[in-house]
Amino acid sequence: MRKLILVVLVAALGIWRFWPLPAAVIPPGEPLPAAQAPAGLRFALLKTGSATTLEAMVVAGGSLFRPTAIGHIAVLVEHPAGRFLFDSGLGTRIDAQFGSEMAIWAKPIFAYQNARPAVNQLRDAGIAPPPRIFLSHAHWDHASALSDFPQADIWVPAAEQDTALHGKPPAFLPSQFSSPDLRWHPYRFDGPAFAGYPASVDLFGDGSVVLLPLPGHTAGSTGLLLSLADGRRYFFVGDTVWNHRGIDQPAPKFSVSSLIVDADRDATWQAVLRLRALRDANPGLQIIPAHDSSVHDALGYFPQFVSAAAR
């Protein structure tokens, strides 16, 4: 069955390569506002799993022959005023979640390897679990580890919580949200417009850690903008794009993949174009898709942190 599904997918890839891509009308970008970033702000990528697929599966126009590495990450952010995870990655119960709830036809597509739950990595390093988890969105590979952090408040836009609680496989796995002990903390984007986005949430009031709405992939998809004290800026964009080529070209996901995972394909494409516009207007900005291992590898992984360079 696995081989048959993969053959069908490869055939679909070949056919859909001739389907015209949507028009790439990049809107004007805006400069990012200045941030008063503290010297102690830093982050680390926790690699909680991996996979390999064809480039053509993750971005329209990608190679049918070039493999691409997929990463499943959680991002540990440490600010002098607080610590949190952005996404939880694959958790200690992922094998049971995936094995019992993922649709049979989807298992070959979304298969993962080398699960290393964030909670274990933090424990082994002697680091206490963070008190908050912010989700870029609530798909199975981002929310798997919520139950590993029972003390954490789970921050999501209200629309994303509702979507998660009513979602179905393959995008959502209901057992990940079934515990009555999950500490949901729904929030609204009630801060001012920010660099072309209609609203924002400035977590610490200094502009260094800002949440921005990226609806499309899911109703409440969210990006995290980090600004370090040395001026470097990183925008974690969840699954708005899966690969940096989606921004560089720009290009959407492969159409069949997008049909499976994107709640609103048109809104997702507009979010991609807005990301490209933001990068064009801010050349030093690094955009970090949640699953692009080529981008993650360049930053390094926990216990290594990315922090402001010494002056």
C-alpha positions in Angstrom: 0.0 0.0 0.0 2.8 2.4 0.9 4.5 1.9 -2.4 1.3 2.3 -4.4 0.5 5.6 -2.6 4.0 6.9 -3.4 3.7 5.9 -7.0 0.4 7.7 -7.3 1.9 10.8 -5.7 4.9 10.8 -8.0 2.6 10.5 -11.0 0.5 13.4 -9.7 3.7 15.5 -9.2 4.6 14.9 -12.8 1.1 16.0 -14.1 0.7 19.0 -11.8 4.1 20.4 -12.8 2.3 21.6 -15.9 -0.4 23.3 -14.0 0.0 27.1 -14.2 1.2 28.8 -10.9 -0.9 31.6 -9.5 0.2 35.1 -10.3 2.9 36.4 -8.0 1.9 40.0 -7.5 4.1 41.1 -4.6 2.6 44.0 -2.6 4.7 46.9 -1.4 6.6 46.0 1.8 7.1 48.1 4.9 10.1 48.5 7.1 10.0 46.8 10.5 9.6 49.1 13.5 12.6 49.5 15.7 12.9 47.2 18.7 14.5 47.8 22.1 15.8 44.3 22.4 17.5 43.2 25.6 20.9 41.7 25.5 19.6 38.6 27.2 17.2 37.6 24.4 18.1 34.3 22.8 16.5 31.3 21.1 17.3 27.7 20.3 15.8 25.2 17.9 14.9 21.8 19.3 14.9 19.3 16.6 12.1 16.8 17.6 12.0 14.7 14.4 12.9 14.5 10.8 11.8 13.2 7.4 12.9 13.2 3.8 10.7 13.9 0.7 11.0 15.2 -2.8 11.5 18.9 -3.3 8.5 18.9 -5.6 6.3 17.8 -2.7 6.9 20.9 -0.7 7.0 23.7 -3.2 5.4 24.2 -6.6 8.0 23.8 -9.4 10.4 21.9 -7.2 12.6 19.1 -8.5 11.1 15.6 -9.0 14.5 14.1 -8.3 16.1 16.3 -5.6 15.4 15.1 -2.0 14.8 17.7 0.6 15.2 17.3 4.4 12.2 18.0 6.6 12.6 19.1 10.2 10.0 19.1 13.1 11.1 21.8 15.5 10.1 23.5 18.7 11.7 26.9 19.4 12.8 27.8 22.9 12.8 31.5 23.5 14.4 33.1 26.5 13.8 36.7 27.3 14.8 38.4 30.6 11.1 38.8 31.3 10.0 35.2 30.5 10.6 31.9 28.7 8.4 30.0 26.3 8.2 27.5 23.4 7.0 28.4 20.0 5.4 25.1 18.8 5.9 21.9 20.7 7.1 19.6 18.0 6.8 15.8 18.2 6.1 14.6 21.7 6.6 11.5 23.8 3.2 10.1 22.6 3.7 10.8 18.9 4.0 7.1 17.9 0.6 6.3 19.5 -1.0 9.4 18.2 0.2 8.9 14.6 -0.3 5.2 14.6 -3.9 5.2 15.8 -5.3 8.4 14.4 -3.5 9.3 11.2 -5.4 8.4 8.1 -3.9 5.2 6.4 -3.5 7.0 3.1 -1.7 9.9 4.8 0.8 7.9 6.8 3.3 7.4 3.9 3.1 11.2 3.1 3.6 12.4 6.7 5.9 9.7 8.0 8.6 10.9 10.4 11.8 9.6 11.9 14.2 10.1 14.8 11.6 11.5 17.3 13.4 13.4 20.1 10.7 15.1 22.2 11.5 18.6 23.5 10.7 17.7 27.0 13.4 15.0 27.1 16.0 17.3 25.5 15.3 20.0 28.1 15.4 17.6 31.0 18.7 16.1 29.9 20.1 19.6 29.7 18.9 20.5 33.2 16.5 23.2 31.9 13.0 23.5 33.5 10.0 23.3 31.3 8.8 26.7 30.1 5.6 28.0 31.5 4.1 29.0 28.2 3.7 27.4 24.7 2.7 29.5 21.7 1.5 27.6 18.6 2.2 28.7 15.1 -0.9 26.5 14.5 -2.4 23.4 15.9 -1.6 20.7 13.3 -0.5 17.4 14.6 3.3 17.9 14.1 3.2 21.2 16.0 0.9 20.2 18.9 2.0 16.6 19.5 3.9 17.5 22.7 1.3 19.7 24.5 0.6 16.9 27.0 4.3 16.7 27.8 4.1 20.2 29.4 1.1 20.0 31.7 2.2 23.1 33.6 2.3 25.3 30.5 -0.4 27.7 29.4 -1.1 27.1 25.7 -1.5 30.4 23.8 -3.4 30.4 20.6 -5.7 32.8 18.8 -9.3 31.9 19.7 -10.0 30.8 16.1 -7.2 28.3 16.3 -8.4 26.8 19.5 -11.8 26.3 18.0 -10.3 24.8 14.9 -8.1 22.4 16.9 -11.0 21.2 19.1 -13.1 20.3 16.0 -10.3 19.3 13.6 -9.9 15.9 11.9 -7.1 13.9 10.5 -4.8 14.2 8.7 -4.2 17.8 9.7 -5.4 17.4 13.3 -5.2 14.4 15.7 -8.0 14.7 18.2 -6.2 12.9 21.1 -3.7 15.8 21.2 -6.5 18.0 22.5 -8.7 15.6 24.4 -7.2 16.1 27.9 -9.3 18.4 30.1 -6.1 19.4 31.8 -4.8 21.4 28.8 -4.4 25.0 30.0 -5.8 26.9 27.0 -5.1 30.6 26.9 -6.9 32.1 23.8 -5.8 35.6 22.8 -6.6 38.3 20.3 -4.3 40.3 18.1 -5.2 43.5 19.9 -2.0 45.5 19.4 -1.3 48.1 16.6 -0.7 47.5 13.0 2.9 46.3 12.4 5.0 46.4 9.2 1.9 45.9 6.9 0.1 43.4 9.2 -3.2 44.7 10.5 -2.6 43.9 14.2 0.1 42.4 16.5 0.9 41.2 20.0 4.0 42.6 21.6 4.7 40.0 24.3 7.2 42.0 26.4 6.4 45.6 25.4 9.9 46.2 23.9 9.3 45.1 20.3 11.7 42.2 20.5 9.1 39.4 20.6 6.1 40.1 18.4 3.3 37.8 17.3 1.7 38.5 13.9 -1.3 37.0 12.2 -0.7 34.7 9.2 -4.2 33.3 8.5 -4.5 30.9 5.6 -2.8 27.6 6.4 -5.2 27.5 9.3 -7.6 30.1 10.6 -5.3 31.2 13.4 -1.9 30.7 11.9 0.7 32.9 13.7 4.2 34.1 13.0 6.8 35.0 15.7 9.2 37.9 15.0 12.3 37.9 17.2 14.7 40.9 17.2 18.1 40.5 18.8 20.1 43.2 20.5 22.7 43.2 17.6 20.0 44.0 15.1 19.4 40.5 13.6 15.8 39.7 13.1 14.1 36.3 12.6 10.6 35.6 11.5 9.3 32.1 12.3 6.4 31.6 9.9 5.0 28.2 10.7 3.7 26.3 7.7 2.8 29.3 5.6 5.7 28.0 3.4 7.5 24.7 3.9 10.7 25.6 2.1 12.7 28.8 1.6 12.1 28.5 -2.1 8.5 29.4 -1.5 9.7 32.9 -0.5 12.6 33.1 -3.0 10.6 32.4 -6.1 7.9 33.1 -4.7 5.8 29.9 -5.1 3.0 28.1 -3.2 3.2 24.6 -2.0 2.7 21.8 -4.5 -1.0 21.9 -5.3 -2.0 18.5 -4.1 -0.1 19.0 -0.8 -1.9 22.4 -0.4 -5.3 20.8 -1.0 -4.6 18.5 1.9 -3.2 20.9 4.4 -4.1 24.5 3.6 -7.5 25.6 5.0 -7.6 28.6 2.7 -5.3 28.3 -0.3 -5.9 31.8 -1.6 -5.2 33.4 1.8 -2.1 31.2 2.2 -0.8 32.4 -1.1 -1.4 36.1 -0.1 0.4 35.4 3.1 3.4 34.1 1.2 3.5 37.2 -1.0 3.3 39.4 2.0 6.3 37.6 3.5 8.2 38.1 0.3 7.3 41.8 0.4 8.4 42.1 4.1 11.8 40.5 3.3 12.3 42.7 0.3 11.7 45.8 2.4 14.0 44.4 5.2 16.9 42.7 3.5 18.5 41.5 6.8 15.3 39.6 7.9 15.7 35.8 8.1 12.4 34.0 7.4 12.3 30.6 9.0 9.7 28.0 7.8 8.9 25.4 10.4 10.0 22.4 8.3 13.0 23.6 6.2 16.0 21.7 7.6 18.4 23.6 5.3 17.4 26.8 7.1 17.4 25.2 10.5 20.8 23.6 10.0 22.4 26.9 9.4 21.2 28.2 12.7 22.2 25.1 14.7 20.2 23.2 17.3 19.8 23.0 21.0 21.7 23.1 23.3 23.3 25.8 21.0 21.5 29.1 21.3 21.3 32.0 18.8 22.0 35.2 20.7 23.2 38.8 20.1 26.9 38.9 19.1 29.3 40.2 21.6 30.1 43.9 21.0 
